[in-house]
Amino acid sequence: MELPTDLTPELAPLYWLLGEWEGQGRLGEGEESDPTFTQKVTFRDSGLEFVEYRAESWLTEQDGTRLRPLSVETGFWALDRKRTDADVGPGLDPADVVPAYKSASEVEELANEDGSYPITATISHPGSITELYYGRVKGPQLQIVTDAVMRGEQAAEYPGGTRMFGLVNDQLFWRWDVQDGDELKPHASAILERV
């Protein structure tokens, strides 16, 4: 993949995610007997310092025939760095005209010694649950771990989890493990194709 010339510079470490992805996955351990789902995921450059994320999932038969909607997630992914006057918000507070980073080479200064970049992701689910993740991205792979989970009064119990994404042979592989006591248990995984 080539880095788009009009990309918001801070999104350079995440550029490989951008676009629409579709594919199939399995719940739980990913065994042949586990339920299957299809998913459509969009990572969109909003023109600001974050990637807009949306994932829609449907429970399916083994052959991919949709049975019913499973869930929708929305959120925002960004490099984890100090805020400046060039950042939007909170709310509708506008940012300065001059961006915090004017080029991908300036963004490289945010890299860790191992070449990874610290990232943060906020993901909201139906049922009054929002997760705050921290992690890192290095090349076409990233890992994030929940730092906090906000649950509404009537929300289901959800203590947190981890997610991994990686680009392999132009396919997006991901896995989501959920905390169960002191352990992480497989929740879902999928392989998506760029559309």
C-alpha positions as CSV (number, residue, x, y, z in Angstrom):
1,M,0.0,0.0,0.0
2,E,1.1,3.5,-0.7
3,L,0.7,6.3,1.8
4,P,-1.9,8.7,0.4
5,T,-0.5,12.2,-0.2
6,D,-3.6,13.9,1.3
7,L,-3.7,11.9,4.5
8,T,-3.8,13.7,7.8
9,P,-0.2,13.2,8.9
10,E,-1.0,11.7,12.3
11,L,-2.8,8.9,10.7
12,A,0.3,7.7,8.8
13,P,0.9,4.8,11.3
14,L,-2.7,3.7,10.9
15,Y,-3.1,4.2,7.1
16,W,-3.1,0.4,6.4
17,L,-6.4,0.1,8.2
18,L,-8.2,2.8,6.1
19,G,-11.0,1.7,3.9
20,E,-13.9,-0.7,4.0
21,W,-13.4,-4.4,4.9
22,E,-15.8,-7.3,4.8
23,G,-15.5,-10.9,5.7
24,Q,-16.5,-13.8,8.0
25,G,-15.5,-14.8,11.5
26,R,-16.4,-17.1,14.4
27,L,-17.4,-16.5,17.9
28,G,-15.6,-18.0,20.9
29,E,-12.6,-20.2,20.2
30,G,-13.1,-20.2,16.5
31,E,-13.7,-23.9,16.3
32,E,-15.8,-25.4,13.4
33,S,-18.8,-25.8,15.8
34,D,-18.7,-22.2,17.0
35,P,-21.3,-19.7,15.6
36,T,-20.3,-17.8,12.5
37,F,-20.8,-14.1,11.6
38,T,-20.2,-11.7,8.8
39,Q,-18.8,-8.3,9.4
40,K,-18.4,-5.0,7.6
41,V,-15.8,-2.7,9.1
42,T,-14.9,0.9,8.0
43,F,-11.9,2.9,9.1
44,R,-12.3,6.4,7.7
45,D,-10.0,9.4,7.6
46,S,-12.2,12.2,9.0
47,G,-9.8,14.9,8.0
48,L,-9.0,15.4,11.7
49,E,-6.3,13.7,14.0
50,F,-8.3,10.5,14.4
51,V,-9.6,7.5,12.4
52,E,-13.4,7.0,12.6
53,Y,-14.3,3.4,13.2
54,R,-17.6,1.5,12.5
55,A,-18.2,-2.3,12.6
56,E,-21.5,-4.0,11.7
57,S,-21.9,-7.7,12.4
58,W,-24.5,-10.3,11.5
59,L,-25.0,-13.8,12.9
60,T,-24.9,-16.2,9.9
61,E,-25.3,-19.8,8.7
62,Q,-22.0,-21.6,7.9
63,D,-22.5,-20.6,4.2
64,G,-22.7,-16.9,5.1
65,T,-26.6,-16.6,4.9
66,R,-27.5,-13.8,7.3
67,L,-29.8,-14.8,10.2
68,R,-30.0,-11.6,12.1
69,P,-28.0,-8.5,13.2
70,L,-25.5,-9.2,15.9
71,S,-24.1,-5.8,16.9
72,V,-22.7,-2.4,15.8
73,E,-19.6,-0.7,17.2
74,T,-18.5,2.9,16.6
75,G,-15.5,4.8,17.8
76,F,-12.4,6.8,17.2
77,W,-8.7,5.7,17.0
78,A,-5.7,8.0,17.3
79,L,-2.1,8.3,18.3
80,D,-1.8,8.7,22.0
81,R,-0.1,12.0,22.5
82,K,-0.4,15.3,24.4
83,R,-3.2,17.5,23.3
84,T,-2.3,20.9,21.7
85,D,-4.3,23.9,20.6
86,A,-4.4,22.3,17.1
87,D,-6.8,19.5,18.4
88,V,-10.5,19.8,18.2
89,G,-12.8,19.7,21.2
90,P,-14.0,19.0,23.6
91,G,-17.4,19.4,22.1
92,L,-17.4,21.8,19.2
93,D,-14.4,23.9,20.3
94,P,-12.5,24.5,17.0
95,A,-8.8,23.7,16.7
96,D,-6.1,26.2,15.6
97,V,-5.7,26.6,11.9
98,V,-2.1,25.4,12.1
99,P,-2.0,21.5,12.6
100,A,0.0,19.9,15.4
101,Y,1.9,17.9,12.8
102,K,2.4,19.0,9.2
103,S,4.0,15.9,7.7
104,A,4.4,12.1,8.3
105,S,8.1,12.7,9.0
106,E,7.2,15.0,12.0
107,V,4.9,12.3,13.3
108,E,7.8,9.8,13.2
109,E,9.2,11.7,16.3
110,L,6.3,10.2,18.3
111,A,7.6,6.6,17.7
112,N,8.9,4.5,20.5
113,E,12.5,3.1,20.4
114,D,11.2,-0.1,18.8
115,G,9.4,1.8,16.0
116,S,5.9,1.4,17.5
117,Y,3.5,4.2,18.1
118,P,1.3,4.6,21.2
119,I,-2.4,4.6,20.3
120,T,-5.7,5.0,21.9
121,A,-9.2,3.8,20.8
122,T,-12.6,4.6,22.1
123,I,-15.3,2.0,21.1
124,S,-19.0,2.3,21.9
125,H,-21.5,-0.6,21.8
126,P,-25.3,-0.8,22.0
127,G,-26.4,-1.4,25.5
128,S,-24.7,1.5,27.2
129,I,-21.1,0.3,27.1
130,T,-18.0,2.3,26.0
131,E,-14.4,1.0,26.1
132,L,-11.2,3.1,26.4
133,Y,-8.3,1.2,24.9
134,Y,-4.5,1.9,25.0
135,G,-2.0,0.0,22.9
136,R,0.5,0.3,20.1
137,V,0.8,0.0,16.4
138,K,3.9,-1.1,14.6
139,G,3.8,-1.5,10.9
140,P,0.7,-3.4,9.8
141,Q,-0.2,-4.7,13.2
142,L,-1.7,-3.3,16.4
143,Q,-2.6,-4.4,19.9
144,I,-4.9,-2.6,22.3
145,V,-6.0,-3.4,25.9
146,T,-8.9,-1.8,27.8
147,D,-7.9,0.7,30.4
148,A,-11.5,1.6,31.4
149,V,-15.0,0.5,30.6
150,M,-18.0,2.8,31.1
151,R,-21.3,0.9,31.7
152,G,-24.8,2.3,32.0
153,E,-26.9,1.3,35.0
154,Q,-28.8,-1.4,33.0
155,A,-25.7,-2.6,30.9
156,A,-24.5,-6.2,30.9
157,E,-21.4,-7.0,32.9
158,Y,-18.3,-6.4,30.8
159,P,-14.9,-6.0,32.6
160,G,-12.7,-5.4,29.5
161,G,-10.6,-7.1,26.9
162,T,-7.8,-7.0,24.3
163,R,-7.9,-6.7,20.6
164,M,-5.3,-7.5,17.9
165,F,-5.3,-6.5,14.3
166,G,-2.9,-7.4,11.5
167,L,-2.6,-7.1,7.8
168,V,-1.4,-10.4,6.2
169,N,-1.4,-10.8,2.4
170,D,-3.8,-7.9,2.0
171,Q,-6.3,-9.5,4.4
172,L,-7.2,-7.9,7.8
173,F,-7.0,-10.5,10.6
174,W,-8.4,-9.6,14.0
175,R,-9.1,-11.2,17.4
176,W,-10.9,-10.0,20.4
177,D,-10.4,-11.6,23.9
178,V,-12.6,-10.7,26.8
179,Q,-11.6,-10.7,30.5
180,D,-13.1,-13.4,32.6
181,G,-11.9,-13.1,36.2
182,D,-8.1,-13.1,35.9
183,E,-8.1,-14.7,32.5
184,L,-8.7,-13.6,28.9
185,K,-11.0,-15.8,26.9
186,P,-11.5,-15.8,23.2
187,H,-14.6,-13.8,22.2
188,A,-14.4,-13.5,18.4
189,S,-12.0,-13.5,15.5
190,A,-12.4,-12.8,11.7
191,I,-10.6,-12.4,8.4
192,L,-11.7,-9.5,6.3
193,E,-11.1,-8.5,2.7
194,R,-10.7,-4.9,1.5
195,V,-13.7,-3.9,-0.7
